[in-house]
Amino acid sequence: MGSAGLPTRSNQYPDQINSIPNKRIERDFGLTMLARSTSYPKRFIRTLWLKEDGMLVFVSLIISLVSATSVSITEPIDGETYDGDWLPLRAIVENENEIPDSVHYTLNGGPVTLIPRLNTDWPTYMQNYQNHGYSESPAPHDNTILWSARVTGELHEFPTPVVYDGMVFYTSDSIGTAETDTLYALNAATGEVIWTYDTGHADDAVTVVDGRLYTSADSIFCLDAYTGDKIWASGYGHQDGSTPIVENGRVFCGDGANIVCLDSTDGNIIWITNLGEFTASCLGLSNDLIIVPTISSSTGLYAMNTETGSIVWQNTDCPGFYWDSSPVIEDGLIYICSIEGYALAIDAVTGTTEWISTLVGGVSATPAFHQDRLYFATEGDDTYYCLDALNGSTIWTSPYNHHGSSGAADGLVFFGESVSTQDSASVVALDIETGSEVWSYRTSCNPSLGFGSSPSITDGVMYYACTDGYLYAFGTGLKYTYREDYFYADVGSNELIVTSFDDGVAVAADTINFTVTQTGITLEPSTRLSLQVCPNPFHFSVSISFDLSEPEWTLVTLYDLSGRIVTTLENSELESGQYSIIWDGRRQNGKPASAGIYLCRIQSGGISEIIGLCLLR
């Protein structure tokens, strides 16, 4: 249905519309503005005001516009009963592909409280410098295509789309078909090209930090992410030079057999270290160490000091070498796969190998990491793995392959096939728990290459580059995540309302009801190791107790709610028995931790358990 003759957001009665009270709408139309799962686009509310006696128009507009703006509360769960009154709050907002002005909640008719937006940008290869390949964004659960942009070639196309502040950045890797590669900046909602820049041959994703874009091609470039204007270019760089890491005013990048560190402000060299062997993978960052894989089993994996470029340790335990697979870093361990068919876990501090698993085929992918599981596939042996990160054992396999890496979000893991079947290759989404296929989309890509790129997932959309000439955006529109880590509910029945606002108008809302039985923090019970904390909440120190039935290497770590390590309390082999560890509320560097919720995690004998702590100041 067209909208000719209807008032727009800017041409009629803005003051009257923005001040329409909810009661007026309820009285005239029998509606409740804050009803369960109700959507009211701004132009729809204005039509209500101007077409009070045109019920047919009113009904038609609901059909055509109701999906444009909506709010869905995903935590707490509607109708659930909780055994604690401190609960997480999470809501997904659709707002015509624009970030709403604000999102608020009210509990049991109480005050209106602002909910912060969770930034789910994918600003570098595998989402972060630890190469986790995981997003807290919602993700598409079918193969609906939001848009496709003709910006890729028909050959290698290895770089990963990077998403930052409503823009998608992709370097078309046109080796063999053009004199130079082209870096595209596109609108994340529409796929429209914002700007382009000819980089020279490039093989990896860009990194975007604080409005600046860094990429390695025939030089290491720094561009303005919003305009594409060059800020500086260094003489260092290589087309296989890895995705830059930008941290603490420094840019770290591969340059053939060299690792270079540049000043992020002007590109001047700070240090350069020659490793004697080429690196075809991206780098990883573990605290003050740069982790560097090489393509020789004799040189293996290096850890380098970020300040000086000196080598801290070297691990050569891998029976093969590393080609494209990059280090995944979590909980003080490095996970990586070799092209000869091995997966390894290596201590990030000492370089000691913790376990090695033998696979059925070679792996060039970087594993995606989520909740102590690793997700990747072999290059051509049709085995997609889910491994237990604690010991390297196989949890499940599925009959797929890929060259690029996977991305995980919203209960799904995404990848593109590297070896084509039926003269083409598909984008595939698997259930992250079982490995069963949820959906797929068959492309018309180069039949000899399939997919070389890796996916990125942000704001409800999954972006993927294919060798059929197109960069795809899978999804139905941008979906923004709003999250409050914890809020207090009342013991008994609760009604929670989340509302999104634009221009002072409530444009969408959702309402849920839930029950709380007692005060405290709701977490899954920890029983196998009898993990307990007391007192909780606490002001100055807390006792963390657990039981070991037999001697085991035991790791006890505290995290904040963003997943960053606060401090490690135990990392040694312990005898069987009962243990109590005191945390004095300080971080690893000795500085006091701020008030808030923290998670204590214990790992021992293949068992991992978590309990929550509340620090008051």
PASEDREN-368112 format. One line per 5 residues: number of its first residue (from 0); their letters; for each residue x, y, z of C-alpha. Coordinates in nm, 2 decimals. Layout:
// residues N
NUM	A	X:Y:Z  ...
This chain:
// residues 617
0	MGSAG	0.00:0.00:0.00  0.14:0.34:-0.09  0.17:0.63:0.15  0.09:0.92:-0.08  -0.08:1.21:0.10
5	LPTRS	0.02:1.08:0.45  0.23:1.31:0.67  0.60:1.22:0.70  0.82:1.26:1.00  0.91:1.61:0.90
10	NQYPD	0.62:1.78:0.72  0.31:1.80:0.95  0.23:1.84:1.32  0.56:1.72:1.47  0.48:1.90:1.80
15	QINSI	0.13:1.76:1.84  0.24:1.41:1.74  0.53:1.39:1.98  0.31:1.49:2.26  0.02:1.25:2.19
20	PNKRI	-0.05:1.08:2.52  -0.10:0.70:2.53  -0.45:0.74:2.68  -0.56:0.93:2.37  -0.47:0.63:2.15
25	ERDFG	-0.62:0.39:2.39  -0.95:0.58:2.41  -0.99:0.63:2.03  -0.88:0.29:1.91  -0.91:0.05:2.21
30	LTMLA	-0.53:-0.01:2.20  -0.28:-0.04:2.48  0.04:0.14:2.38  0.26:-0.09:2.59  0.09:-0.41:2.50
35	RSTSY	0.27:-0.75:2.47  0.48:-0.77:2.14  0.32:-0.45:2.00  0.49:-0.25:1.72  0.41:0.11:1.64
40	PKRFI	0.64:0.28:1.38  0.64:0.66:1.42  0.47:0.73:1.09  0.20:0.47:1.19  0.13:0.65:1.52
45	RTLWL	0.10:0.98:1.33  -0.15:0.82:1.09  -0.36:0.70:1.38  -0.37:1.06:1.50  -0.47:1.20:1.16
50	KEDGM	-0.70:0.93:1.04  -0.91:0.87:1.35  -1.22:0.77:1.17  -1.05:0.58:0.89  -1.04:0.23:1.03
55	LVFVS	-0.97:0.07:0.70  -0.66:0.27:0.65  -0.56:0.19:1.01  -0.59:-0.19:0.95  -0.40:-0.17:0.62
60	LIISL	-0.11:0.02:0.78  -0.08:-0.25:1.05  -0.03:-0.51:0.79  0.23:-0.32:0.59  0.43:-0.15:0.86
65	VSATS	0.40:-0.35:1.18  0.72:-0.54:1.11  0.93:-0.23:1.06  0.96:-0.15:1.43  0.95:-0.40:1.72
70	VSITE	1.08:-0.49:2.06  1.13:-0.85:2.19  1.24:-0.93:2.54  1.46:-1.24:2.54  1.58:-1.23:2.90
75	PIDGE	1.41:-1.28:3.15  1.19:-1.54:2.98  0.82:-1.48:2.98  0.63:-1.70:3.22  0.95:-1.84:3.39
80	TYDGD	1.01:-1.88:3.77  1.35:-1.77:3.90  1.52:-1.86:4.23  1.70:-1.52:4.25  1.59:-1.16:4.23
85	WLPLR	1.90:-1.03:4.04  1.84:-1.11:3.68  1.99:-1.02:3.34  1.78:-0.81:3.10  1.82:-0.84:2.72
90	AIVEN	1.59:-0.71:2.45  1.61:-0.71:2.07  1.49:-0.40:1.89  1.41:-0.35:1.52  1.37:0.01:1.41
95	ENEIP	1.36:0.04:1.03  1.74:-0.02:1.02  1.81:0.28:1.24  1.94:0.28:1.60  1.65:0.41:1.81
100	DSVHY	1.71:0.72:2.02  1.67:0.52:2.34  1.53:0.21:2.50  1.40:0.19:2.85  1.24:-0.05:3.09
105	TLNGG	0.99:-0.03:3.37  0.93:-0.30:3.63  0.60:-0.33:3.81  0.50:0.03:3.72  0.82:0.17:3.87
110	PVTLI	1.06:0.44:3.73  1.17:0.44:3.37  1.53:0.31:3.34  1.76:0.35:3.04  1.90:0.02:2.89
115	PRLNT	2.24:0.05:2.73  2.29:-0.08:2.38  2.53:-0.38:2.33  2.78:-0.31:2.06  2.80:-0.62:1.84
120	DWPTY	3.03:-0.48:1.57  3.27:-0.72:1.40  3.57:-0.48:1.37  3.84:-0.72:1.27  3.90:-1.08:1.15
125	MQNYQ	3.72:-1.33:1.38  3.56:-1.04:1.57  3.84:-0.97:1.82  4.22:-1.01:1.86  4.17:-1.34:2.04
130	NHGYS	4.01:-1.47:1.72  3.70:-1.61:1.89  3.47:-1.58:1.59  3.16:-1.53:1.82  2.90:-1.26:1.84
135	ESPAP	2.64:-1.18:2.10  2.42:-1.05:1.82  2.10:-1.23:1.71  2.15:-1.42:1.39  1.95:-1.52:1.08
140	HDNTI	1.76:-1.86:1.13  1.68:-1.90:0.76  1.84:-1.81:0.43  1.65:-1.49:0.37  1.88:-1.24:0.19
145	LWSAR	1.87:-0.88:0.30  2.08:-0.76:0.01  2.37:-0.87:-0.21  2.63:-0.63:-0.36  2.84:-0.71:-0.67
150	VTGEL	3.18:-0.63:-0.52  3.37:-0.96:-0.52  3.56:-1.15:-0.79  3.57:-1.51:-0.91  3.89:-1.63:-0.76
155	HEFPT	4.04:-1.63:-0.41  3.82:-1.39:-0.22  3.97:-1.47:0.12  3.92:-1.15:0.32  3.64:-1.14:0.59
160	PVVYD	3.38:-0.86:0.58  3.43:-0.63:0.87  3.14:-0.44:1.03  3.18:-0.11:1.22  2.93:0.16:1.30
165	GMVFY	2.67:0.07:1.04  2.93:0.01:0.76  3.07:-0.31:0.60  3.43:-0.31:0.48  3.54:-0.56:0.23
170	TSDSI	3.86:-0.59:0.02  3.79:-0.77:-0.31  4.07:-1.01:-0.34  4.10:-1.01:-0.72  4.45:-1.17:-0.76
175	GTAET	4.48:-1.29:-1.12  4.20:-1.08:-1.26  4.29:-0.72:-1.20  4.59:-0.50:-1.14  4.48:-0.41:-0.79
180	DTLYA	4.23:-0.50:-0.52  3.96:-0.27:-0.42  3.85:-0.19:-0.06  3.48:-0.12:-0.04  3.28:0.06:0.23
185	LNAAT	2.91:-0.03:0.21  2.60:0.06:0.40  2.53:-0.23:0.64  2.15:-0.20:0.60  2.13:-0.16:0.22
190	GEVIW	2.46:-0.27:0.06  2.50:0.07:-0.11  2.87:0.16:-0.18  2.98:0.46:0.04  3.34:0.48:-0.09
195	TYDTG	3.62:0.27:-0.25  4.00:0.27:-0.23  4.25:0.08:-0.44  4.48:-0.09:-0.20  4.71:-0.31:-0.41
200	HADDA	4.68:-0.69:-0.36  4.54:-0.78:-0.02  4.46:-1.12:0.13  4.31:-1.05:0.48  4.04:-0.85:0.65
205	VTVVD	4.09:-0.49:0.77  4.07:-0.37:1.13  3.87:-0.06:1.23  3.94:0.12:1.56  3.81:0.46:1.67
210	GRLYT	3.71:0.56:1.32  4.04:0.46:1.16  4.08:0.17:0.92  4.40:-0.03:0.90  4.48:-0.28:0.62
215	SADSI	4.78:-0.46:0.49  4.84:-0.48:0.11  5.15:-0.36:-0.08  5.17:-0.12:0.22  5.02:-0.10:0.56
220	FCLDA	4.75:0.17:0.52  4.56:0.38:0.77  4.24:0.53:0.62  3.95:0.74:0.76  3.68:0.48:0.79
225	YTGDK	3.40:0.72:0.71  3.55:0.89:0.40  3.82:0.65:0.27  4.08:0.93:0.28  4.44:0.81:0.34
230	IWASG	4.59:0.92:0.67  4.92:0.74:0.63  5.09:0.45:0.45  5.39:0.26:0.57  5.66:0.12:0.35
235	YGHQD	5.61:-0.21:0.53  5.34:-0.46:0.43  5.27:-0.77:0.23  4.96:-0.89:0.04  4.97:-1.20:0.28
240	GSTPI	5.07:-0.98:0.57  4.77:-1.07:0.81  4.50:-0.85:0.95  4.65:-0.57:1.16  4.62:-0.57:1.54
245	VENGR	4.58:-0.22:1.68  4.63:-0.19:2.05  4.77:0.09:2.29  4.87:0.32:2.00  5.05:0.05:1.81
250	VFCGD	4.99:-0.15:1.49  5.12:-0.51:1.47  5.12:-0.68:1.14  5.31:-0.95:0.94  5.54:-0.85:0.66
255	GANIV	5.67:-1.18:0.50  5.91:-1.33:0.76  5.90:-1.01:0.97  5.66:-0.89:1.23  5.64:-0.51:1.24
260	CLDST	5.52:-0.27:1.51  5.42:0.08:1.39  5.29:0.39:1.56  4.92:0.40:1.49  4.92:0.78:1.47
265	DGNII	5.17:0.82:1.19  5.29:0.48:1.08  5.65:0.52:1.20  5.83:0.21:1.28  5.87:0.11:1.65
270	WITNL	6.03:-0.23:1.61  6.07:-0.51:1.36  6.16:-0.87:1.43  6.26:-1.13:1.17  6.14:-1.48:1.25
275	GEFTA	6.32:-1.65:0.96  6.00:-1.80:0.83  5.69:-1.67:0.66  5.35:-1.63:0.84  5.04:-1.70:0.63
280	SCLGL	4.80:-1.67:0.93  4.67:-1.37:1.12  4.82:-1.28:1.46  4.67:-1.32:1.80  4.69:-1.10:2.12
285	SNDLI	4.73:-1.25:2.46  4.78:-0.97:2.72  5.12:-0.83:2.64  5.21:-1.11:2.39  5.17:-1.12:2.01
290	IVPTI	5.11:-1.49:1.91  5.26:-1.57:1.56  5.21:-1.89:1.36  5.46:-1.98:1.09  5.45:-2.21:0.78
295	SSSTG	5.73:-2.44:0.90  5.72:-2.71:1.16  6.08:-2.62:1.26  5.98:-2.27:1.36  5.62:-2.34:1.47
300	LYAMN	5.45:-2.09:1.69  5.60:-1.78:1.86  5.51:-1.55:2.14  5.66:-1.20:2.11  5.67:-0.91:2.36
305	TETGS	5.45:-0.63:2.24  5.68:-0.36:2.38  6.01:-0.48:2.24  5.94:-0.74:1.98  6.16:-0.99:2.16
310	IVWQN	6.07:-1.36:2.14  5.93:-1.48:2.48  5.88:-1.85:2.38  5.87:-2.08:2.08  5.66:-2.40:2.04
315	TDCPG	5.76:-2.65:1.78  5.54:-2.95:1.91  5.30:-2.94:1.61  5.38:-3.24:1.37  5.29:-3.01:1.08
320	FYWDS	5.28:-2.64:1.02  5.02:-2.36:1.02  4.86:-2.23:0.70  4.59:-1.97:0.74  4.48:-2.11:1.08
325	SPVIE	4.52:-1.84:1.34  4.56:-1.86:1.72  4.24:-1.86:1.93  4.31:-1.74:2.28  4.09:-1.80:2.58
330	DGLIY	4.15:-1.87:2.95  4.53:-1.85:2.91  4.53:-2.12:2.64  4.60:-2.09:2.26  4.40:-2.32:2.02
335	ICSIE	4.52:-2.36:1.67  4.50:-2.62:1.38  4.76:-2.74:1.13  4.74:-2.81:0.76  4.85:-3.17:0.82
340	GYALA	4.55:-3.24:1.04  4.61:-3.16:1.41  4.45:-2.94:1.67  4.66:-2.81:1.96  4.61:-2.64:2.29
345	IDAVT	4.92:-2.44:2.41  4.97:-2.25:2.74  4.98:-1.88:2.64  5.22:-1.79:2.92  5.48:-2.07:2.90
350	GTTEW	5.43:-2.21:2.55  5.38:-2.56:2.69  5.16:-2.79:2.49  4.85:-2.90:2.68  4.70:-3.14:2.43
355	ISTLV	4.72:-3.25:2.06  4.43:-3.41:1.88  4.46:-3.59:1.55  4.20:-3.50:1.28  4.09:-3.69:0.97
360	GGVSA	4.23:-3.42:0.74  4.42:-3.09:0.71  4.28:-2.77:0.85  4.34:-2.41:0.72  4.05:-2.27:0.93
365	TPAFH	4.08:-2.07:1.25  3.85:-2.24:1.50  3.55:-2.04:1.63  3.54:-2.05:2.01  3.23:-2.05:2.23
370	QDRLY	3.16:-2.19:2.58  3.46:-2.42:2.59  3.40:-2.56:2.24  3.59:-2.52:1.91  3.42:-2.52:1.57
375	FATEG	3.60:-2.58:1.24  3.61:-2.82:0.94  3.88:-3.00:0.74  3.98:-2.86:0.41  3.85:-3.14:0.18
380	DDTYY	3.77:-3.45:0.39  3.41:-3.36:0.47  3.44:-3.35:0.85  3.31:-3.05:1.05  3.43:-3.08:1.41
385	CLDAL	3.31:-2.96:1.74  3.59:-3.02:1.99  3.59:-2.99:2.37  3.85:-2.72:2.43  3.94:-2.86:2.77
390	NGSTI	4.09:-3.19:2.63  4.05:-3.19:2.25  3.80:-3.47:2.25  3.53:-3.48:1.97  3.18:-3.38:2.08
395	WTSPY	3.02:-3.41:1.74  3.10:-3.41:1.37  2.90:-3.32:1.05  2.98:-3.40:0.69  3.10:-3.06:0.57
400	NHHGS	3.43:-2.89:0.47  3.56:-2.54:0.45  3.87:-2.33:0.38  3.77:-2.01:0.55  3.67:-2.00:0.92
405	SGAAD	3.34:-2.02:1.09  3.14:-1.76:1.28  2.90:-1.84:1.57  2.60:-1.65:1.71  2.25:-1.71:1.85
410	GLVFF	2.28:-2.09:1.88  2.42:-2.13:1.52  2.76:-2.17:1.36  2.80:-2.04:1.00  3.05:-2.13:0.73
415	GESVS	3.09:-2.17:0.35  3.19:-2.49:0.18  3.53:-2.49:0.02  3.49:-2.79:-0.20  3.19:-2.75:-0.43
420	TQDSA	2.92:-3.01:-0.47  2.67:-3.01:-0.76  2.89:-2.75:-0.94  2.86:-2.50:-0.66  2.90:-2.45:-0.29
425	SVVAL	2.67:-2.34:-0.01  2.66:-2.12:0.29  2.56:-2.34:0.58  2.42:-2.28:0.93  2.45:-2.56:1.18
430	DIETG	2.29:-2.61:1.52  2.58:-2.53:1.76  2.48:-2.80:2.00  2.41:-3.09:1.77  2.58:-3.01:1.43
435	SEVWS	2.25:-3.07:1.24  2.19:-2.84:0.95  1.94:-2.55:1.02  1.96:-2.39:0.68  2.18:-2.35:0.37
440	YRTSC	2.20:-2.14:0.06  2.35:-2.27:-0.26  2.54:-2.01:-0.46  2.68:-2.00:-0.81  3.03:-1.96:-0.69
445	NPSLG	3.35:-2.07:-0.87  3.31:-2.45:-0.88  3.68:-2.51:-0.82  3.72:-2.29:-0.52  3.40:-2.25:-0.33
450	FGSSP	3.42:-2.02:-0.03  3.75:-1.89:0.10  3.61:-1.61:0.31  3.48:-1.62:0.67  3.14:-1.48:0.79
455	SITDG	3.08:-1.19:1.03  2.76:-1.15:1.23  2.64:-0.83:1.38  2.30:-0.66:1.46  2.11:-0.97:1.34
460	VMYYA	2.27:-0.99:0.99  2.53:-1.24:0.87  2.77:-1.11:0.60  2.96:-1.34:0.36  3.17:-1.29:0.05
465	CTDGY	3.14:-1.54:-0.23  3.33:-1.61:-0.55  3.01:-1.57:-0.76  3.07:-1.19:-0.76  2.85:-1.10:-0.46
470	LYAFG	2.89:-1.00:-0.10  2.58:-1.14:0.07  2.39:-1.00:0.38  2.16:-1.27:0.52  1.88:-1.16:0.75
475	TGLKY	1.56:-0.96:0.75  1.70:-0.62:0.88  1.92:-0.48:1.15  1.83:-0.60:1.50  1.99:-0.41:1.78
480	TYRED	2.07:-0.57:2.12  2.00:-0.38:2.45  2.13:-0.54:2.77  2.14:-0.47:3.14  2.38:-0.72:3.30
485	YFYAD	2.17:-0.74:3.61  1.86:-0.57:3.76  1.66:-0.62:4.08  1.32:-0.78:4.05  1.06:-0.82:4.33
490	VGSNE	1.00:-1.15:4.51  0.67:-1.27:4.38  0.50:-1.17:4.04  0.67:-0.92:3.81  0.57:-0.73:3.50
495	LIVTS	0.85:-0.60:3.28  0.79:-0.36:3.00  1.06:-0.26:2.75  0.99:0.04:2.52  1.19:0.19:2.23
500	FDDGV	1.17:0.57:2.16  1.24:0.79:1.87  1.19:1.17:1.87  1.03:1.15:2.21  0.77:0.90:2.09
505	AVAAD	0.73:0.54:2.21  0.74:0.35:1.88  0.75:-0.02:2.00  0.72:-0.22:2.32  0.71:-0.56:2.47
510	TINFT	0.57:-0.69:2.80  0.65:-1.01:2.99  0.56:-1.16:3.33  0.77:-1.37:3.55  0.80:-1.49:3.91
515	VTQTG	1.08:-1.47:4.16  1.09:-1.70:4.46  1.38:-1.56:4.67  1.65:-1.30:4.68  2.00:-1.37:4.54
520	ITLEP	2.17:-1.43:4.20  2.02:-1.69:3.97  2.28:-1.92:3.82  2.28:-2.29:3.73  2.37:-2.50:4.04
525	STRLS	2.73:-2.61:4.08  2.74:-2.96:4.23  3.02:-3.18:4.10  3.30:-2.98:4.26  3.08:-2.83:4.54
530	LQVCP	3.19:-2.48:4.43  3.06:-2.22:4.68  3.13:-1.86:4.77  3.07:-1.69:5.11  2.96:-1.43:5.19
535	NPFHF	2.78:-1.32:4.88  2.74:-1.03:4.82  3.06:-0.91:4.99  3.25:-0.59:5.06  3.61:-0.67:5.11
540	SVSIS	3.69:-1.04:5.07  3.52:-1.36:4.98  3.59:-1.72:5.04  3.57:-1.95:4.74  3.55:-2.32:4.84
545	FDLSE	3.55:-2.64:4.64  3.62:-3.02:4.67  3.85:-3.24:4.47  3.78:-3.61:4.47  4.13:-3.69:4.33
550	PEWTL	4.45:-3.50:4.24  4.40:-3.28:3.94  4.55:-2.97:3.78  4.31:-2.70:3.89  4.25:-2.35:3.74
555	VTLYD	4.04:-2.10:3.93  3.98:-1.77:3.74  3.76:-1.46:3.80  3.60:-1.28:3.51  3.40:-0.97:3.46
560	LSGRI	3.07:-0.99:3.27  3.23:-0.89:2.94  3.45:-1.21:2.96  3.78:-1.04:3.05  4.00:-1.21:3.31
565	VTTLE	4.01:-1.01:3.64  4.26:-1.24:3.82  4.37:-1.60:3.84  4.35:-1.74:4.19  4.49:-2.09:4.14
570	NSELE	4.67:-2.26:3.85  4.85:-2.57:3.98  4.82:-2.94:4.05  4.63:-3.00:4.38  4.58:-3.31:4.59
575	SGQYS	4.24:-3.44:4.66  4.05:-3.27:4.95  3.86:-2.96:5.04  4.00:-2.62:4.95  3.92:-2.26:5.03
580	IIWDG	4.07:-1.96:4.85  4.03:-1.60:4.95  3.98:-1.32:4.69  4.05:-0.98:4.83  3.86:-0.80:4.56
585	RRQNG	4.17:-0.70:4.37  4.26:-0.74:4.00  4.57:-0.93:3.88  4.77:-0.60:3.88  4.68:-0.54:4.25
590	KPASA	4.43:-0.26:4.19  4.08:-0.28:4.35  3.81:-0.42:4.13  3.50:-0.20:4.09  3.17:-0.29:4.24
595	GIYLC	2.96:-0.53:4.03  2.90:-0.89:3.93  3.19:-1.12:3.87  3.20:-1.49:3.76  3.43:-1.74:3.93
600	RIQSG	3.52:-2.04:3.71  3.69:-2.36:3.82  3.84:-2.61:3.58  3.96:-2.94:3.71  3.98:-3.29:3.57
605	GISEI	3.78:-3.21:3.26  3.50:-3.04:3.47  3.42:-2.67:3.44  3.19:-2.49:3.68  3.09:-2.13:3.73
610	IGLCL	2.94:-1.93:4.02  2.85:-1.56:4.05  2.99:-1.31:4.30  2.86:-0.97:4.39  3.12:-0.71:4.51
615	LR	2.99:-0.41:4.69  3.19:-0.10:4.76
